[in-house]
Amino acid sequence: MDALEKHLYINTLFHLYGPLLTNKQQSVMQYYYLDNYTLAEIADILSVSRNAVYDQLQHAVEKLKDFETKLKLNEKQNKRQQLLKRLESYSNEETILNIVAKIKDVE
């Protein structure tokens, strides 16, 4: 997994499981992964050391990965999307295509 794929994966996990993190972990993740702040910038904002920010990020990412290992929400969402695309490609029937569209809207 290259750096961009890893970044997107962590963003996806943060979107799914972010509310399960502590407020401090959510803030650090928001600043780093969504707002693209550097560790030094986040450290200045939070009045902590750069190393403390790094540790918080590492701990938060590990928690997100642990949640995914246990709950598999991202994996299930990806499988659903693949199945919907397959169903869509096999069907010309308008009723089925409408149902697929409605399912996609729910996600």
Residue, then its C-alpha position, 0 to 999 in steps of 0.5 A: m500500500d503506497a502513501l496515498e492509499k494508506h492516507l485514504y484508508i485511514n481517512t475512510l476508517f476515521h470517517l467510519y470510526g472517528p466518533l469512537l475515539t477520544n476528543k483529543q484523538q479526533s482533534v489530532m486526526q482531524y488536523y493531520y489527516l483532513d486539514n493536512y497540518t504538520l505535526a509541528e503545527i498541531a503541536d503549536i495549536l495544542s500546546v504539546s510536543r511534536n512527539a506527543v502529537y505523533d504518539q497520539l496519531q499512532h495510537a489513534v490509527e491503531k485504534l481505528k485499525d483495531f475497530e476495523t479488524k473487529l467490526k469490518l464496516n469498511e470491508k463490508q461496505n466495499k463488498r456491497q459496492q462491488l456486488l451492486k456494481r456487478l448486479e448493475s452490470y448484469s441487469n438491463e431491467e429498469t426495476i432492478l436498476n432502480i433498486v440498485a440506485k436506491i441502495k447506493d443512495v442509502e450508503 
